[in-house]
Amino acid sequence: MFVTVCAFTFILMALIVMSFNRHIETNADVPDNHIQQIANITAAAAHDYIKNEDLVGLKAFTNRVIAEESFTFLSVEQYGNVIAYSQLNKDASGELATRSAPIGDVSNPKGWVVIGFYDHSPTPVALFSEHLLIWGTLGVGLLSIILIHMMMVAVTRPLRQLHDVSDTSDSPSHFQFFYQDDVSETVSMVNAMREKLDNSYNALHASLKNQKYSYSEARQIEEKNEAIYNASHDAIIVANDNDIIIEFSPVAEQIFGWERHEVVGKAMADTIVPKTMREAHIKGMRHFLSTGEGPVLNQRIELSAIRRSGREFPIEISISPAKTEQGHIFVSYIRDITQQLKDQTELKIAAHAFESSEAMFISDSKGHIIRTNPAFTKITGFSGTEVKGEKPRSLTANPHDAAFHKGIWRTLLANDSWQGEITFLHKEGRVIPVRMSITAVKDENEQLTHYVAHFFDLTEQKNTEQILLEAQKAAENANRAKSQFLAAMSHEIRTPMNGVLGVLGLLKETPLTDQQQKLVLTARESGELLLAIINDILDFSKMEAGKLTLEKNPFDVFDLFHQTIDIMRPQAEKKNLRLTAKISDSAPQYLIGDGDRIRQVLLNLLSNAVKYTKRGTVTVSLTCNHQSSTYSQIQIDVVDTGIGIDSSHLPTLFNEFTMAEGNYDRGHEGSGLGLAICKQIVNLMGGELSVVTEVGKGSVFSFALNLDLALQDDCVVTTPEPLPINASIAKDIRILMAEDNPANQIVLRTMLEFSGLSADIVSNGLEAIEAVSSIPYDIVLMDISMPEMDGMEATRRIRALDSEAKNVVIIALTAHAIRGDKEHFLDVGMDDFVSKPFTRQAILDCLARWQPKTVALSQNDMVIAPEQDEPNTALAPATSQEMVNEGTLNQLVQDTSADVVPNLIAFYITDAKKRIDKIADAAAKNDYYALEFEAHTLGSSAASHGNSLLCSLCRELEQKCMNQDYEQALDIASSLGKEAPASLSALEERMLLGFTEQSNTKK
């Protein structure tokens, strides 16, 4: 029994001791490993957030870690600066401990993650108490065993004696009692021992209870002080009277970048006080210790401090001294006011900006205006009191446009900003266009709090824009009018010039004296120069209007060079100049670009070189500056040994209407546009035209172009070969004429009949398509302007036919002559064009060029095409107010006969009167389309029959309709109705005088 009790007691004490030890070990080891793992994981995550510059996400992550793990605080530092800090405000027990982990490379970390937590491992005092309790319990247990043993011995000894007596003697007389009543005494002794044991237990219990209460009370006081210490938003630093830091709070660690164990034991002056203030800091402390006075104590002042990184920053500090048994201590409460000062500065700037000249208003999150500035009142007329509580929508000129205002709010909610133009309604009722920008303002929790809007008045800007727009329109109209005027002038000038050149060509074939021959040649050269000047002016006008386009076609630059030299060679030989071409071996032969424009530039430069060189040479060279697999940079130089150019003329040499010879006795004529046109063409091609010159020695004009390379197979020559003189035309060639003007029909048919040719006639594009589809014509002479369907659309449809008829040659008959029109006609499928008023020579020349190659010609079945003495250019009536153009009538006699012309004129007059009536009817009905069409048709017919005044009025009327200047068009239509009878009468009177063929050679 005794052994069992002892064994049970011993096992119980052993289990108690093991449980206590296991409890202590578990509390000490398990949290430490877990917290270190959390620190490492947090460091890895913080590295990604820092890399992505997502500080908001990092802050949210640290808050989540604190909430889930119940740490005291979690700090993320980068280069000594705290970039994220989270703290859990709750009551806790134990000593504050930290664990840290590096961010990034361990050998060169970008920062640190620091976790603060309360260590629940027992303190030395608590550990001593626990061990004392264990060993006390063990001692009590051993004492209990001894007491139980003594009690058992005292109780069982008499019984053993009785047992021994009973075993050794059968007679009770031999039994002796050693005590009077040993059993009773034993019982009494046991009771006394029990009572003493109870008293000892009660005393021990009371002692342990008092100890527990004292420890708990001390622990509660410590926890309260620690909670207050950690809950402070200010950094708390405690230093002794030797300026040695003895306490350093977690917030101080966050602000200054030092860890507690690193800074405790160091002087404040050496760690957080700037060098410039250390001496004053030490003197102030000594002064207080000697006098008890400190002017900066117990009050908040602003100073500078330094972080661990050495960077100064502003702080607000309050220092409180306290007396202890060990001496004075100084408790400093420090707050980082960097952001506060920044916010104050921004508020000052914002306040200043709010009072600036730019109108502003602030509204709440619902859009109600809560504040305005003076500029707002100046622009809108409303004071801040009048609009307070209103929504900006009430200020606009269109408050009922719900869709517009909803669109603004949708943009604000999606992007936190909106900007655009809006109209306000001034207090006086006038509309104010403004440019507004609205920005959303949010708090630190990303909750919308306000809207800030600023705007400025666009009234003056809009007025300026309107003025500029009107000026631009006026300039464009003026430029358009200039271009249209030049286009019209091409008609008006070319007709008399063509007549002059034609008469001079005829005159040259008559018997003339040497003096007369010289005069004729001089007159013809002057006429050709005038036509060249007209061409330059029209070309420059097209460039100025931005309508000059460049082609990108393959061409043979070697052929282009040789052809250009061949053209200029006669002029050079006439002056006994040596004209040569040099082509570098490295120069590419086949390129892609606008060969015609390059030829134009080259011809102009060569022409100038020949013109201004009296003796010596003119050389044109082609070299390659650079070449790749896809393009080449070629350079063209034109070198002459001419008179050179004075340096004073170089700045304006490439300006329009400028010539190097500015004096009155200059020996060369021209428009002064040649070099200006060349420069613009080169610029359009991406190059630059330059000149190097010296007076008396000559000039070098150069330009370089980057052009794509082409293959030889791509360079197909599309330009027809020049016709030889006296080229033949087959009499059986099938011709279709599409012309709606009866007078022009008769003129063209008569010209063909006098040449031994015939033609079928249709009056519009639809009839032309039907005729071509039915009969295999060789050539179609297609008028451009016709009723029902014009010549352009008819050509497109013919080219779209699913038969051989789509390949018929189509020649445009047009009254337009600006360069570029031919390209336009070719784009729609036409092959060539002849300008109105056309001549028999121009028509026969075109027919000879385009007749089928397969036609067999015999001496009796052919027509001899006349020599090309006059250019194939567009002709238009002169601008003279003469009613009849004698030159045109003479040309008509030459192209037909003196006997036929009166019949042509009579038929024209009959048709013209009908068209005059149609013009009057269209004007009365304001049918501007019909007005334009009839004016074009009558003008073309009048030009062909020398009816100058009527032609001029029709051309002007047509132009006004094209420009949509209908008011003036109606005025001109009225004038035309009044002037037409006199113009037709004048032509009829001229017809009655008759015509002769004395100066014309019938071809």
TORKOL-17631 format. One line per 3 residues: their letters; for each residue x negated, z, y negated of C-alpha. Coordinates in steps of 0.25 Angstrom, whole numbers. Each point is the difference from the previous one (the first is absolute). Layout:
BEGIN
A	X,Z,Y; ...
END
This chain:
BEGIN
MFV	0,0,0; -11,4,-9; -8,-13,3
TVC	12,-9,-3; 3,7,-13; -15,-2,-4
AFT	0,-14,4; 13,-4,-7; -5,7,-13
FIL	-14,-7,1; 6,-14,2; 10,2,-12
MAL	-12,4,-9; -8,-12,5; 12,-10,-3
IVM	2,6,-14; -15,-1,-4; 0,-15,6
SFN	12,-3,-8; -6,5,-13; -12,-8,2
RHI	7,-13,3; 9,2,-12; -13,2,-9
ETN	-7,-12,6; 12,-9,-1; 3,3,-14
ADV	-15,-3,-4; -2,-13,7; 12,-8,2
PDN	4,-3,-15; -14,-3,-4; -2,-12,9
HIQ	14,-5,-3; -2,0,-15; -13,-7,1
QIA	7,-11,7; 10,-1,-10; -11,-1,-11
NIT	-7,-11,7; 14,-8,2; 3,2,-15
AAA	-14,-5,-4; 2,-13,8; 14,-2,-6
AHD	-5,3,-14; -11,-11,1; 11,-10,2
YIK	8,4,-12; -12,1,-9; -5,-14,5
NED	14,-6,-3; 0,9,-14; 14,6,5
LVG	-1,13,-7; 15,2,0; 0,-2,15
LKA	-12,9,2; 8,11,-8; 12,-2,9
FTN	-9,1,13; -6,13,-4; 13,6,-4
RVI	5,-4,14; -12,7,7; 2,13,-8
AEE	15,0,4; -3,-2,15; -12,8,2
SFT	4,12,-10; -14,0,-6; -3,7,-13
FLS	-5,-12,-7; -6,-14,3; -10,-7,-10
VEQ	-6,-14,0; -12,-2,-9; -8,-12,-3
YGN	-13,0,-7; 2,14,-5; 14,-3,-5
VIA	13,5,6; 9,-12,2; 11,7,8
YSQ	4,15,2; 12,6,7; 3,15,1
LNK	10,8,9; 7,11,-8; 3,11,10
DAS	-4,14,4; -11,1,10; -10,10,6
GEL	-14,-1,4; -13,-4,-7; 0,-14,-7
ATR	-9,-9,7; -4,-15,-2; -3,-12,9
SAP	-6,-13,-5; -2,-14,5; -8,-12,-6
IGD	7,-12,-5; -7,-13,6; -14,0,4
VSN	-5,14,4; -14,-3,-5; 6,-5,-14
PKG	14,5,-1; 9,-6,-11; 7,14,-1
WVV	5,12,7; 13,5,6; 1,16,-2
IGF	11,8,8; 3,14,-4; 7,10,9
YDH	1,15,3; -9,4,11; 8,10,9
SPT	-12,5,8; -1,15,-2; -9,5,-11
PVA	-11,10,4; 9,12,-4; 12,-6,8
LFS	-10,-3,11; -5,14,0; 14,6,0
EHL	4,-9,12; -13,4,8; 3,15,-4
LIW	14,-2,5; -5,-6,13; -10,11,3
GTL	9,11,-4; 11,-5,9; -11,-1,11
GVG	-5,14,-3; 14,6,0; 2,-7,14
LLS	-12,6,5; 4,14,-5; 13,-2,6
IIL	-6,-3,13; -9,13,-1; 12,8,-4
IHM	9,-5,11; -12,3,10; -1,14,-5
MMV	15,2,1; 1,-6,14; -12,9,4
AVT	7,13,-6; 13,-4,7; -5,-4,13
RPL	-11,11,2; 10,12,4; 7,-10,9
RQL	-12,-4,7; -3,15,2; 13,2,6
HDV	-2,-12,9; -14,6,4; 6,13,3
SDT	11,-6,8; -10,-8,8; -10,12,3
SDS	10,11,3; 13,2,7; 3,13,-6
PSH	4,1,-15; -6,13,-1; -13,-6,-2
FQF	4,-8,-12; -5,5,-13; 4,-4,-14
FYQ	-11,-2,-10; 10,1,-12; 12,7,-1
DDV	8,-12,-2; -9,-12,0; 11,-10,1
SET	7,5,-13; -14,1,-7; -3,-14,4
VSM	13,-5,-5; -2,7,-13; -13,-5,-1
VNA	5,-14,2; 11,2,-11; -11,5,-9
MRE	-8,-12,2; 11,-10,-1; 4,7,-13
KLD	-14,-2,-5; -1,-14,4; 13,-3,-7
NSY	-5,7,-13; -13,-9,1; 8,-12,2
NAL	9,3,-11; -12,2,-9; -6,-13,4
HAS	13,-7,-2; 1,5,-14; -14,-3,-3
LKN	1,-14,5; 13,-2,-8; -6,5,-13
QKY	-12,-9,2; 9,-12,3; 8,3,-13
SYS	-12,1,-8; -6,-13,5; 13,-7,-2
EAR	1,5,-14; -14,-4,-3; 3,-14,6
QIE	12,-2,-8; -7,3,-13; -11,-9,4
EKN	9,-11,4; 8,1,-14; -13,-1,-8
EAI	-5,-12,9; 13,-7,-2; 0,3,-15
YNA	-15,-5,0; 3,-13,7; 14,-3,-6
SHD	-6,-1,-14; -1,-14,-6; -12,4,-8
AII	-14,1,6; -4,15,1; -15,3,0
VAN	-5,14,0; -14,4,-5; -7,13,-1
DND	-7,5,-12; -13,-8,4; 8,-13,-1
III	0,-1,15; 12,-7,7; 7,10,10
EFS	13,-8,2; 4,-14,-1; 14,-4,3
PVA	5,-13,7; 5,-6,-13; -14,2,-6
EQI	-6,-7,12; 9,-12,-3; -3,0,-15
FGW	-15,2,1; -3,-7,13; -8,12,5
ERH	4,8,13; 1,15,0; -12,3,9
EVV	-8,-10,-9; 2,7,-13; 2,14,3
GKA	-13,8,-4; -4,-11,-10; 1,2,-15
MAD	12,-6,-8; -10,-5,-10; -7,-8,10
TIV	12,-6,7; 12,-3,-9; -5,3,-15
PKT	-6,-13,-7; -14,1,-4; 3,0,-15
MRE	9,12,2; -8,9,10; -8,7,-11
AHI	13,4,-8; 7,4,14; -12,10,3
KGM	-1,6,-14; 15,2,0; 0,8,13
RHF	-12,8,-4; 7,3,-13; 13,5,7
LST	-9,9,10; -7,6,-12; 12,2,-10
GEG	12,-2,8; 5,-11,-9; 2,-14,4
PVL	7,-10,-10; 4,-10,11; 5,10,10
NQR	15,2,3; 4,-13,-7; 1,-15,4
IEL	-10,-9,-6; -4,-15,3; -14,-2,4
SAI	-8,-10,9; -5,2,14; -8,-8,10
RRS	4,-4,14; -9,0,12; -3,-14,-3
GRE	-5,3,-14; 11,-6,-7; 6,8,-12
FPI	15,1,-2; 9,9,-9; 6,13,5
EIS	9,11,-5; -6,14,3; 4,14,-1
ISP	-10,11,4; 5,14,3; -11,12,2
AKT	3,11,9; -8,13,3; -3,4,14
EQG	-9,11,7; -11,-11,2; 1,-4,-15
HIF	8,-11,-8; 6,-12,6; 5,-12,-7
VSY	12,-8,5; 1,-14,-5; 13,-8,0
IRD	-4,-15,-1; 9,-12,-2; -4,-15,0
ITQ	6,-6,-12; -6,-14,2; 14,-6,3
QLK	7,9,-11; -10,-5,-11; 2,-15,5
DQT	15,2,0; 0,6,-14; -9,-12,-5
ELK	10,-10,7; 12,7,-7; -7,-1,-13
IAA	-3,-15,2; 14,-2,5; 6,7,-12
HAF	-8,-8,-9; 4,-13,8; 14,4,-1
ESS	-1,1,-15; -7,-14,0; 6,-13,-6
EAM	5,-4,14; 15,4,2; 2,9,11
FIS	11,9,7; 0,10,11; 12,1,10
DSK	3,10,11; 1,-4,15; 14,-5,-2
GHI	-4,-9,-12; 6,8,-11; -9,-1,-13
IRT	-6,14,-4; -10,-4,-10; -4,-11,-9
NPA	-11,-3,-10; 0,-5,-15; -3,-14,4
FTK	12,0,9; 9,3,-12; -8,-10,-9
ITG	3,-12,10; 14,4,5; 6,7,-12
FSG	5,12,9; -6,14,-2; -4,9,12
TEV	13,8,-2; 9,-12,0; -5,-5,14
KGE	-3,13,6; 7,1,13; 3,-15,0
KPR	-5,-10,10; -9,-11,-4; 11,-10,5
SLT	9,4,-12; -11,-5,-10; -1,-14,6
ANP	7,-12,-5; 6,-3,14; 5,14,5
HDA	10,-7,9; -10,-8,8; 0,10,12
AFH	-8,-9,9; -11,-1,-10; -1,15,-2
KGI	1,3,15; -11,-9,2; -9,9,-9
WRT	4,12,7; -3,-6,14; -14,-4,-5
LLA	-2,14,-6; 4,7,13; -9,-9,8
NDS	-12,-2,-9; 1,12,-9; -2,-10,-12
WQG	7,-11,-6; -4,-9,-12; 7,-13,-6
EIT	7,-5,-12; 14,6,-4; 9,-1,-12
FLH	4,13,-8; 11,0,-10; -5,6,-14
KEG	9,11,-6; 4,-11,-11; 4,-9,11
RVI	-11,-11,1; -7,-3,13; -14,4,2
PVR	-8,-6,12; -10,10,5; -11,1,11
MSI	2,13,8; -8,7,10; 6,12,8
TAV	-8,9,8; 5,11,10; -6,14,-2
KDE	-1,9,13; -4,15,2; -11,5,10
NEQ	10,-1,11; 3,-15,-3; 14,4,-5
LTH	5,-9,-12; 1,8,-13; 1,-10,-11
YVA	-1,-14,-5; -9,-5,-11; 3,-13,-7
HFF	-8,-7,-11; 4,-13,-7; -4,-9,-12
DLT	8,-9,-8; -1,-15,3; 8,-5,-11
EQK	-12,-5,-8; -6,-5,12; 12,-8,4
NTE	1,-6,-14; -14,-4,1; 2,-6,14
QIL	12,-7,-5; -8,-6,-12; -11,-4,9
LEA	10,-6,10; 6,-8,-11; -14,-4,-5
QKA	-4,-4,14; 13,-8,2; -2,-7,-13
AEN	-15,-3,4; 5,-5,13; 11,-8,-6
ANR	-10,-5,-10; -10,-4,11; 11,-6,8
AKS	4,-8,-12; -14,-4,-3; -1,-5,15
QFL	13,-7,-1; -4,-6,-13; -13,-5,6
AAM	8,-5,12; 10,-7,-9; -12,-6,-8
SHE	-6,-6,12; 12,-8,1; 1,-3,-15
IRT	-15,-3,-2; -3,-7,13; 11,-11,-2
PMN	-6,-6,-13; -14,2,5; 3,-7,13
GVL	6,-11,-9; -12,-1,-9; -10,0,12
GVL	9,-11,7; 0,-9,-12; -15,2,-2
GLL	-2,-4,15; 8,-12,-2; -7,-3,-13
KET	-13,1,7; 4,-12,9; 2,-9,-11
PLT	-10,-9,-7; -7,10,-10; -12,-1,-9
DQQ	-12,10,3; 5,8,-12; 14,0,5
QKL	-5,4,14; -8,11,-5; 12,5,-8
VLT	9,0,12; -10,7,8; -1,11,-10
ARE	15,1,-1; 2,1,15; -11,11,1
SGE	6,8,-11; 13,-1,7; -6,5,13
LLL	-7,11,-7; 14,5,-6; 6,-1,14
AII	-11,9,5; 2,10,-11; 15,1,3
NDI	-4,2,15; -9,11,-4; 10,7,-9
LDF	11,-1,11; -10,6,10; -4,11,-9
SKM	14,4,-3; 3,0,15; -12,10,2
EAG	4,8,-12; 14,2,6; -6,4,14
KLT	6,-12,7; -13,-6,4; -1,2,15
LEK	-12,-4,9; 0,-7,13; -7,4,13
NPF	-3,-12,7; -12,-5,8; -9,-10,-8
DVF	-13,-7,1; -9,5,-11; -10,-10,2
DLF	10,-12,-2; 5,8,-12; -13,0,-6
HQT	-3,-15,2; 14,-4,-4; -2,8,-13
IDI	-14,-7,-3; 6,-13,3; 11,2,-10
MRP	-10,4,-11; -11,-10,3; 5,-11,-9
QAE	1,9,-12; -15,5,3; -5,-14,2
KKN	7,-5,-13; -9,11,-7; -12,-4,9
LRL	0,14,6; -5,4,14; 11,7,8
TAK	-4,6,13; 6,10,10; -8,10,8
ISD	6,7,12; -8,11,7; -2,-1,15
SAP	6,14,2; 13,-4,-8; 12,-1,9
QYL	8,-13,0; 14,4,4; 7,11,-8
IGD	14,5,-2; 5,1,-14; 6,-8,-12
GDR	-9,-12,1; 8,-7,-12; -2,11,-9
IRQ	-15,1,3; -1,-15,-2; 7,3,-14
VLL	-10,10,-4; -12,-9,5; 6,-12,-7
NLL	1,8,-13; -14,6,0; -6,-14,4
SNA	8,-7,-11; -5,10,-11; -14,-1,6
VKY	0,-16,-1; 8,1,-14; -11,9,-6
TKR	-12,-6,6; -7,-12,-8; -11,-2,10
GTV	-6,6,12; 7,5,13; 13,7,4
TVS	-1,7,14; 10,7,8; -5,9,11
LTC	7,7,12; -7,12,6; 4,11,10
NHQ	-2,14,-5; 5,7,12; 7,-4,13
SST	7,8,11; 7,-4,13; 13,-1,-8
YSQ	-3,-4,-15; -11,-5,-9; -3,3,-14
IQI	-4,-14,-7; -6,-2,-14; 2,-12,-8
DVV	-9,-3,-12; 1,-11,-10; -13,-2,-7
DTG	-2,-10,-12; -11,-3,-10; 10,-1,-11
IGI	1,6,-14; 2,14,5; 9,11,-6
DSS	-4,9,-12; 1,15,4; 10,3,-11
HLP	10,-8,8; -2,6,13; 10,12,-2
TLF	12,-9,-2; -5,-12,8; 10,2,11
NEF	12,3,-10; 11,-10,-1; 0,-10,-11
TMA	-15,3,-2; -11,-11,-1; -15,3,-1
EGN	0,-10,-12; 8,7,-10; -4,-9,-12
YDR	8,-11,-6; -9,-11,4; -1,3,15
GHE	-2,-13,8; 9,4,12; 15,1,1
GSG	8,9,9; 10,11,1; -9,12,1
LGL	7,4,12; -9,-5,11; -9,11,2
AIC	11,10,-2; 8,-6,11; -13,-1,9
KQI	-2,15,-2; 14,4,4; 0,-9,12
VNL	-13,6,5; 5,14,-3; 13,-3,8
MGG	-10,-3,11; -7,13,-1; -13,-6,-7
ELS	-6,0,-13; -4,-11,-9; -13,2,-8
VVT	-10,-8,-8; -15,0,-4; -3,-8,-11
EVG	-11,-3,-11; 2,-9,-12; -7,-13,1
KGS	-4,2,15; 14,0,7; 9,9,8
VFS	3,5,14; 15,3,3; 1,8,13
FAL	11,6,9; 0,6,14; 12,1,9
NLD	3,7,13; 7,-10,9; 4,1,15
LAL	-6,-9,9; 7,-12,7; -2,-9,12
QDD	-2,-15,-2; 13,-3,8; 8,8,-11
CVV	-5,-9,-11; 11,-11,1; 0,-9,-12
TTP	14,-1,-6; -3,-7,-13; 3,-15,2
EPL	-11,-10,-2; -1,-7,-13; 7,-13,-1
PIN	-8,-12,-2; 4,-9,-11; 11,-10,3
ASI	5,8,12; 11,-7,7; 14,5,3
AKD	9,-6,11; 12,-6,-5; 8,4,12
IRI	-2,15,-2; 13,8,1; 2,9,-13
LMA	11,10,-2; 2,5,-15; 8,13,-2
EDN	4,0,-14; 13,5,-7; -3,-6,-13
PAN	6,-15,0; -9,-4,-12; -12,5,8
QIV	5,-7,12; 1,-13,-7; -14,1,-6
LRT	-7,4,13; 7,-11,8; -3,-10,-11
MLE	-15,4,0; 0,-2,15; 7,-13,0
FSG	-9,-6,-10; -11,4,10; 7,-7,11
LSA	4,13,7; 14,6,2; 6,14,2
DIV	13,6,5; 6,11,-10; 7,13,3
SNG	5,10,-11; -3,13,6; -8,8,10
LEA	11,0,11; 1,-15,-1; -15,-1,1
IEA	0,9,13; 11,-9,6; -7,-13,-3
VSS	-13,5,5; 7,4,13; 6,-14,2
IPY	-11,-9,-5; -15,0,3; -5,0,-14
DIV	-15,-1,-3; 0,7,-14; 11,9,-7
LMD	-1,1,-15; 7,13,-3; 5,5,-13
ISM	-1,16,-2; 12,3,-8; 13,-6,7
PEM	14,5,2; 6,6,13; -15,2,5
DGM	-13,-2,-7; -12,-7,5; -8,13,4
EAT	11,4,9; 3,-14,6; -15,-1,3
RRI	0,13,8; 12,-4,8; -6,-14,3
RAL	-13,7,5; 9,9,9; 6,-12,7
DSE	-2,-2,15; -4,-14,-1; -11,-9,-5
AKN	7,-1,-13; -6,13,-4; -13,-7,-1
VVI	4,-9,-11; -8,-1,-13; 7,7,-11
IAL	-5,-2,-15; 6,9,-11; 5,-6,-13
TAH	-2,11,-10; 0,2,-15; -9,13,2
AIR	-15,-2,-2; -6,14,0; -11,2,10
GDK	4,7,12; 14,-8,1; -7,-9,9
EHF	-4,11,9; 14,5,0; 6,-13,4
LDV	-10,-1,11; 4,14,5; 14,-4,3
GMD	-5,-13,7; -1,-11,-10; -12,-9,1
DFV	-3,-4,-15; 7,-1,-13; 2,-10,-12
SKP	3,6,-14; 12,-5,-8; 1,-8,-8
FTR	-7,-8,11; -6,-14,-2; 0,-12,10
QAI	-15,2,1; 1,15,5; 11,-4,10
LDC	-7,-11,6; -13,8,0; 7,11,8
LAR	7,-10,10; -14,-6,3; -6,13,2
WQP	11,5,10; 5,-13,7; -1,1,15
KTV	-14,-4,6; 6,-8,11; 7,-10,-9
ALS	-6,-14,2; -3,-7,-13; 0,-15,-3
QND	-3,-7,-13; 14,-4,-2; 6,14,4
MVI	-7,9,-9; 0,5,-15; -13,2,-7
APE	0,14,-6; -5,0,-15; -13,6,-5
QDE	0,15,-3; -2,-1,-15; 8,12,-3
PNT	1,14,6; 11,4,9; 5,11,-8
ALA	14,5,-4; 6,-7,-12; 10,6,-10
PAT	6,-4,-13; -8,2,-13; 4,12,-9
SQE	2,-10,-12; 13,-1,-6; 1,-15,2
MVN	12,-4,7; -7,-11,8; -14,0,7
EGT	-5,-14,-1; -12,3,9; 10,4,11
LNQ	8,-13,-2; -12,-8,1; -5,6,13
LVQ	14,-2,5; -1,-15,-4; -14,0,7
DTS	6,6,13; 12,-9,1; 2,-12,-10
ADV	5,-2,-14; 13,-6,5; 4,12,9
VPN	-3,11,-10; 12,-2,-8; 9,1,12
LIA	-7,13,4; 2,5,-14; 15,-4,0
FYI	2,7,13; -7,12,-4; 8,2,-13
TDA	13,-1,8; -5,11,10; -6,8,-12
KKR	14,1,-7; 6,5,13; -10,11,1
IDK	1,4,-14; 15,2,2; -4,9,13
IAD	-10,8,-9; 11,3,-10; 10,4,11
AAA	-10,9,7; -3,7,-14; 15,2,-2
KND	1,6,13; -13,8,-1; -4,-6,13
YYA	-15,2,-2; -4,-6,14; 7,-13,-3
LEF	-5,0,-14; -15,1,5; 2,-10,11
EAH	7,-11,-10; -11,3,-10; -11,-2,10
TLG	6,-13,5; 3,-6,-14; -14,4,-5
SSA	-7,-7,12; 8,-13,-2; -2,1,-15
ASH	-15,1,1; 0,-12,10; 7,-9,-11
GNS	-7,5,-12; 12,8,-6; -10,10,-6
LLC	9,9,-9; 11,1,11; -11,3,10
SLC	-6,11,-9; 14,7,-1; 2,-1,15
REL	-13,6,3; 2,12,-10; 14,2,5
EQK	-5,1,15; -11,9,-4; 10,10,-7
CMN	9,0,12; -12,3,9; -4,12,-9
QDY	14,4,0; 1,-1,-15; 14,-4,1
EQA	3,2,-14; -10,-10,-6; 3,-9,12
LDI	14,-1,-5; -5,-3,-14; -9,-11,5
ASS	11,-6,8; 9,-1,-12; -12,-6,-8
LGK	-2,-10,11; 15,-4,0; -2,-3,-15
EAP	-14,-7,1; 3,-8,13; 9,-11,-6
ASL	-11,-4,-11; -11,1,10; 7,-10,10
SAL	4,-9,-12; -14,-1,-4; -4,-4,14
EER	11,-10,1; -5,-6,-13; -14,-1,5
MLL	6,-7,13; 7,-10,-9; -14,-4,-6
GFT	-5,-5,13; -13,2,8; -12,-9,2
EQS	-11,0,11; -11,-6,-9; -9,12,2
NTK	4,3,14; -6,-6,13; 10,-1,11
K	-5,6,12
END
